[in-house]
Amino acid sequence: AEIAGFIALNNSLVSEGFGSRAKVSIVSFESDAKTLLTTNPETDSNKNGTKDVEEKLISLESGGGTNFEMALQEAAKTLRDIGTTAGNGNVIFMSDGKPNQDNYTDEVLDLQKAGVKLSAFGVGTGASIDSLKLINPNASIFTSTDQLLGFFDGLGSGTRSFKEPGLGGVSIYLDLNNNGVLDIGEPNQLTAEEGQYSFTNLQPGTYIVREVVTSSFSQTFPNNPDYHTAVVASGQTVNNINFGNTTPSPITLKIQDQSVTSVTEDGTNNLIYTFTRSGNLTNALTVNYSVAGKAIFNTDYNQTGAASFTATGGTVTFATGLSTATVTIDPIADTTVEGDETVELTLAPGTGYNIDTTSVVTGTITNDDRTLTPITDYAPNVNISTGLVFSTNGGGNLSLDTNRLSMSNEVIGVQNGTKSNFNHLFGLYEVVDAQGGINTEKGVLKPGDSDYAFYALTTARVKDFIVKAGNSDIPSTATQLGSGVSLQGNKFYAPFVIANCGTYFPNLQQGVEDFIAAENGDVNRFANSPKYVQDLVATEVGNEFNNAPRFVQEPVAYFSFGSANPDKSPHLRSYGNGVYGFEDLPATATQYSNNDFNDAVFALS
């Protein structure tokens, strides 16, 4: 087992890049001790493909007793012979732990004074480590080469690996007032080239031993607390209590998917900020960052993944062994028309890392709510044409006429002409011509174009004029809400009806606005509404605006132009003399629809 362990260690040195830089000596010991070989780990003198170290180890045979004293003496001599500088030597002592004598403490002390790192291992399950602990108090038994290699790969563990160089020029001090600062008058030492230090002539007592961490390193051991406690007896020396240090991890920050640096506030994508570290991953690491941008935390977006997050800054923690951590920005949907908003994260200074990404990393939340520009240029008088589009001429007010009869025999009269179980809303919107075009920021939209219904009910709709009718299968009177509206001359207007709007949205003064919000899936607006309303709105999230009704009672907007309607069929009929009739059921619902166009009948004057 000793031979296999040494071969594995030698191969590890080669693979780690020490093949030509390190010196390896093999000291065998039985009843006496002798140095068998001193060479580089990768040397193959006879070019036979087997390293010299392996050849020498394989040639060893077991013999008599075990003499620890002579083995340690030979190790010390070999280190001197090869010119090992103080603090730069390693003695790896492997044995079954059963020496034939126990008078080797002087040899151990001599090696310690020379700054040699001593490691001792009991080999095999039957090994005894009591005697090995005189060489190294942390002696342990290993039963496989993997255990041995793992011990020497413990970077950041507080146990100095033979692969880890010592650090010179580091201030070690006795923190007499335990304030974490090297104060004037406190005992302190600068470490030698290979990291050694000592405090002598101390009074008996308990001391806090700390290091002053240099700017290019971060302390990895001890870390909780970040100091050692040394109990000193009279005349005792404090020396070479280990502090672990590593070069701080460089931290980078970017948005994970560079093709997704902007997202819509009501979309499915999120902004994912990825923090990356390299170097020593042995310990968890917390990194600071600042938060800025036009978007407001908890108003415009939520986050997940951060250890802490506020409107101005936060932290993210790398778990032990992991090189990445993420913070996810999830936009909050609203119906407010606003500019695009940014979320800006910037790495901020902290302990244990360096900042590689110094620039601001910006993600954008784009506005997906459309600007609504109401018609406000009202002026007097209107002349009602005999068609489905009428134009204004002169001055006057537009209002509902409940007194006069239609010239058509198909309509009994406006006052008793409405016959429907549904509760409808009737209104007007401005068009640019008799073909129903609408002026928008996209240009003129024609019936059948995408978003026609939305702009007809928002930017083009005549505000402050709405008529309700229906809610009974007995002929009833249409009722105007408000005092009517004045219209500017030389413009065209067309009617629309929202079937059953008043049933779901009974506040008729804002019924059209409620219908628009519902079609946009604004669930927050209806958080306190009846469940059947909330269920309706929930189905509209991500759905088409003014989609075809999925059930007979579902509210839907119909226009004068069949191509603008979800079923592409006519739903408004002009009876002349300013009288309009409305059919409230979709053409596809043939088992219900009778196309009588008396579900709402209106006359305007």
N, C-alpha and C positions, 0 to 999 in steps of 0.2 A: 504493500500500500504506500510506503514511503517513496519508493521508486516511481510508481505511477503518479503520485502527487507532484514530485519534483519535475517529471517530464511534462505534466500538464501546465505547471507554472512557467516552465521555460518556453513552451509553445505560446502561452499567453503573452509573455514578454515580446516575442517576435511579432505576433499579430497586432500588438499595441504600438509597434514602431520602435521598440527598444532593442531590436535584434543586433544592431551594430553599436549602439550607444552604451548599453549596460554591461557590467562585468558580473559574471557568475562564477562562484567557487563552490566546489563540492568537498565537504569535509566528512569523511566517514569515521565513525567511532565505535569501537568495541571495548576491549580492555585498554587500548590506546586510541589515539586519534591522529589522522593525517589528512593533509589537503591533497586530493586526487587530481584536481583540475581547476584551472582558472582561465576563463575564455569569455568570448561574447556569446550570447544565447544562440545566434544563428550560424556560428562557425561550423564548417564541415571540412576539416583539414585534409582528409583523404578522398574527398569528392565522391563518396559512395552513396550519397543521398540520405545519410543518417547523421544528424547533428552530433558533434563531439560530446555534448552533455548527455545525450541519450545513450551513446555507446558506453560511456563511462558508468552511467547508472545501471545499465543492463548487466554490466560485467561484475557487479558487486555480489558477493555471497555472504550469507550470515555466518557469524563465528561465535566468539565467546561473550563475556559480560559487556555491560554498557557503562562507560565512564563519561558522565556529563562534564566533569571538571576539565578533563583533557580536551574534550570536544570544544568547549567554550574558549579555552586558551588558544587552540588552533584557529578558531574562527577569528579571534581578535588579532592574532599574528597575520592571518591572511589579509584582513582588511588593511592593516598597516602596510603590508608588502605591496599591495596594489594601489596604494596612495589614496585611499578613501578619505575625503575631507570630513571634518567634524560635523556630525549631524546628518551625514549623507549615506550612511550604511544601513543595511537591513540584514538581520540574521533570522532565518526561518528554521526553527529547531523542531525536528520531527522524531518521535520515538514512541516506543510502547509505554514510556513513563516509568520504567523500573530500573533505576540506576543501581550500581553496586556500591555507591557511596553518596553522601549528601553534603559534602563540604565544598560547594561550588558558589557560595554567595559572593565571595570576593571577585570571582570572574564576572558574575552578573553585574556587580557594581562598577567594575572597570569599563565594561561595555556601555553601561548607562551614562557614565561620565563622559565618554567619547561621543555621546549623542547618537548611539546606534539604536535603531528601532528593533526591539526583540519581539518575535512572535513564536509561540510554542503550541504544538499540536500533538495530541495523542492519536496514534494511528490504529484504527481498527476498533471494533466494539468492545474488546477486552482490555483496552488501554487504561492506564491509571494516570490521572493528571495532577495528583497532589504534588508530586515532585516537580512537575512541569510548571506549576504556578509560582515556584520560586524564581523561575526565569521570566515568566510573564503572568501576572495575576489574572489576566483574562484568557488563559490557556483553555482550549476546548478540544473536544474529540471530533475528528472527522472520519466519516466512513466512505466518502466518495470524493472524487476530484472536483465535482461540481460544487460541493460545500466549500472546499478550499478556495477555489477561484472566486466564489461569491464573497468570501471574507475579504479578499484583496481588491474587490471591485466596489467597496462600500464608500464611494465618494459622497461627501456631505454627511457622513454618519457619525462623525466624532472620533472614529478610529482611523488613524492616518494610514492610507494605503501605501504600499511601497511604490506605487506609481505616482503618488502625489508629492510634488516638491515642497520643501518648506518655504516660508515667506520671510524674507529679511526686511528689516526696517519698520516693523510694526510695533507700535507702543503697547506694552502690556503694563497694567497698573493695578495697584491695590486700592480699591475704592473705599476709603476709610469711612466716608459718610453715606455711602450707597446711594449717590444721586445720579449715577450713570454718566458722570463727567469727570475727566481728569483735571483735578484741581491743583493749584499751586501747593507744593509741599507733600503731595501724595507720592509714595514710592512708585517708580516706574522704570521700565527697562525697554530698550529697543532690541528686537530679536536679531540674532546673528544671521549670517547669509542663508543658512538653512532652517531658520525659524527657532533656534534655541534661545532660551532666556532663563534666568534664575534670580531669586531674591534671597539674600543671605542676612544673617544676624538679625532675624526678626524676633520680636518679643512673642512669647506664647499667646495664643488666642485664635480667634476665627476671622478669616479674611475673605473679602469679596474680590475675586480676580476677574478683571475685564480686559478687553482689548479696545483700542481705538481703530475702528474699521476704516481702512483707507478708501479714498474716493473711487478707486477702480475695482473694488471688491465689495461683496456683501457677506455678512456672517451667516453661516449655515449651522454651526454648532458652537456652543449650546444655543438653543433657540427658545426654550421655555422653562426657566428664565434664560436670559442671554449672558449669564456669567457663571463662574465656578465658585464654590465655597470650599476653602481650604482651612482645615484645622491644624495649627502649627504647634508643635511641642518645642520645648526649650532647645535652642541650637539647631533646629531643623531648617532645611533649605526648601523653598518652594521653587520647583523648576519643571519646565516643559509640560505643564498642563495644557492639553491640546485645545486649540480653537480651530474650527473649520471655516474656511473662506472659499468663496468661488467668485469667478468673474460674473457680474450681474447679467441676467438674461437680457438679450436685446428684444424689445417688444415692437411688433408691427401691428398696424390697424388698417383694415380695409373693409369695404362692403363685400360680403362673401361672393355674390354673383355680380360681376361687373356689368352684366347686361341688365340688371335690375337695380339701378340706382335711383329710380323714381317709381312710386306706386300710387294708385288712386286711393282716395280715402275710403271708398266703399268697395274696394276690390279684394281679391283673394290673396294677392302677394303681400309680403311684408318686407321691410328693410332689415337685413341681417348683418350686423357688424361683427366681424371676426377678428379677435385678438390672437396673435401667435407669438410664442416664445421659443427660443432655442437654447442649447447649452444644458446645464444641469437641471433635470426634471425631478430630482429626488424629493423635493419638498413642494408643498402647495405654495402658491405665490399670489398675492393680491396686488392689483394694478389700479391706479387712479386715472380718471379721465374727467374732463370738463364737458358740460352740456350747454349748447347754445342753439340758435336758430329761431326762425319765426314761429315754428310749431310749439305749442304749449303742452307740457307733460300733463297727463290726466284730463286734458280738454280735447286736444287734437290727436293724442296717441297714448297707448299703454306700452309697457315693456315687460319682457320676461328674460331671465338669464343673468341679470346683474345681481351682485351681492348687495348693492345699494344703488338707489337712483333717485335724484331730485331734479328740480328744474334747472339747477346750475352745475351739478356734478354727480359723480358716482364711482363705484368700484366694481371690478369683476375679479373673480378668483379662479386661478388655474388649479385644478385638482392635482394631487400627487401623481406624477407619471404622465400627465397630459400636456401636450404642447399647444392646444388651442382652447379658447373659451369664446362664447358668443353672447351677444345681447340682441334680442329681437324687438324691433319697433313695429307695433301693430296699430295702424291708423284707426281712429274712431270716426265712424260715418256720421254725417249730419246733413242738413238741407240748407245750410247757410252758404250763400254765394260769396266766395272769398278768393283771394289770390292763392297761388301755390305756396306751400309752407315747407321750410327746411328743418331738418334735424342734424345738428352739427356736433360731432364728438371729436375731442382732441386729447391725446395722451398727456397725462400730467405727471410730474415727478413723484417718486415714491422710493421705498426701500426695496433693494434686491433686484433692480432691473434698470436697464438703460432704455431710452426712448429712441427707436429707429425711425418711426413715422412721426415727423415733427409737424406736418401739415394738418389742416382741418379735414376730416372725412365727412362729406356732406351727402345726405340722402334727401330726396324731395318727395313730399306728399302732394300730389296734384289734385286740384279742385275738380270735382265731377258734378257740381251743381250748376245749373244754367241761370244766366242773368235774366231776370224778369223785368221788362220795361213796360209799365202799364200805360194805357192810352189816357192821357190827361187833357188833350186838346179838345174839350167838348165845346160846342156852340149850338145855337138854336135850330129848330124846325127840321122836319123830315117828311119826305114824300114816299109813301109805300108803293112799290111797284107790284106788278102781278106775278113776278117770278120769285125764285128762292134767294136772289140777291137784290137788294134795293140800294138806291143812292139817295143822298141827302140833297136838299135844294132849299135855299133860303134859311129862315130861322124858325125854331120851335123846339118842343120837347117830345121825346119818344116816351110813350106810356102804354099800358095795357088798356084796351077798350073792351069793357064788359057789357056794353049797351046795345051795340048794333049787330045785326045778323049778317051772315055770309050771303053772297049772291048765289051760292051753289046750293042745290037741293040736297047735296050729300051731307051738308052740315046743318043741323037743326038751329044752332046758334052758339055763339061763343060762351054764353053764360051757362048753358047746360050741355056743352059739346064734349067735355072731357069725361072719359069712361075708362078707368084703369085701376087695378088693385095696387099698382106701384105708385111711388111718390117721386115725381120727376122734377128736375130743375131745367128751366129754359133760359137761354141767354143769347147774346150776339157777339160776334167777333169781326174785326175789320179785315177786309180782303182788298187786294189791289185791282182786281178785275172780276168780270163775271165768271171766270173759270175757277175762282177760289184761291188764287195765289196769296201767300202771306209773306210780308217783309220780315226777314230775320237777319241776325248777324252772319248767317250762312248764305245769305242771298234770298231770292224768292223761292219758297217751297210751294209745290203744287200738291193738290190732293193725291194721296197715294205715296208721297215721299216719306222717307223715314223722319220721324219727329214732327210730322205735320200736326198730329193731335196735341202734342205737348205745347207747341207754339201757339196754336189756335186758342187754347184754354189759358195761356199765360200772357205772353207779350201782346197778342192781338185781341184779347178779350176786352169787351167794353165793361169797365168796372162800374159798380153802384147800380147795376140793373140786372135783376134776376127775377124770374117768375116761377112759382111752384104750382103744380097741378097733379091731380090723381089721388091715390090712397083710398079709393073706393070704386067698386064696380058699378055704382050708380052714377049717372051723369052729374057732374059737379062743376063748380065755378073755379076757374083759374084765379090765383091771387098774386098780385104784384107785391114784391118786397121793396120798400123804399119809395121814393117819389118819382121814379123814372130817371132818365138821364138826357142831357142835351148832347147833340151830336154836331160835329163840324161839317160844314157844307162840302160838296164835291168829293165825298168819300163813299166807298162801298161797304156794306155790312151783310153778313150772312148769319142765320140762326144755328144754334146747336142745342141739343137736349141730352142731359145725362140721365139715363133710365135708372129709376129706383135709387137715385143718389140720396134723396131725403130720408129714406128708410135707414140707411147706414150712417148717414151724417146729418142728424136732425137739426143742428145749428145752421139754419138756412142762410144766415148772413155770411157764413164762411164755408158753406157747403162745397162750393167749387174748389176752394183752396184745400179743404180736407180730402176731396177726391184726388186732387193732384198729388198731395203728400202720400196718400195711400198707394197710388199707382207707382210712386217712387220707392215704396217699401220703407217709409219712415216709421219704424215700429215705436220709436221713443215718443212721437207725437200722440200715439194712441195707447200709451201705457195704462191709462185709467179708464179706457173705454170698455164696453161689454166684450165678453169673450168672442162673440161671433164677429165683431169688428176686428179684434186683434188677430183672429185666425185668418180673416180675409187679407189683412195687411201683410201678415207673415208670408202668405203665398206669393205676394208681389215682389219680395226681395229678390233682386237680380232678374226679374221677369220683364217682358216687353211692356212699355207704357201703353195703356189702353188696349190690352190684349182682348181677344174674343172671350166672351163670358164662358166660364167652365160649368156654371149652373144657372138656371133661369133667372134667379133673383140677383145675380151679381151685377153691381153697377157698371155701366159702360157708356161712353160718350159717343153720340151719333151726330153727323154733320149733314149739311145740305147736299154734299157730293158723295155719291155712293163709293167711289174709290178711296175716300178717306176713312170709311167705316171698316171695322174689323172683319165683317162678313162680305164686304165689297158690294153691298146692296143699298138701295134708297130707303131712308127712314123718315124723311120729311117731304110733305107734299104741300104746294101752294094752291089754295082755293081761290086766289085772287082777292082784291080789295083788302090786302093786308092780313088775310087769315091763313094760318098754317096748321096742318094736321101732322101728327107724329105717330109712328108705329114703334112700340117699345120692345118687341121681341126679335131676336136674331132670325134672319131668313132661314137659317139651317134648322131652327126649332119648329119644323113643320107640324109637329103634333100639338103645338100650342099657338103658333102665330097664325092670325087670320088676315093680316094685311089690311085692316080696316082703317088705319090711319086716323083713329079717333081716340087713341090712348092719351093724347094731350092736344087740345085745339086752342090756338091763341090768335087774337086779333090785336094789331098795333095801330095806334093813331099818332 
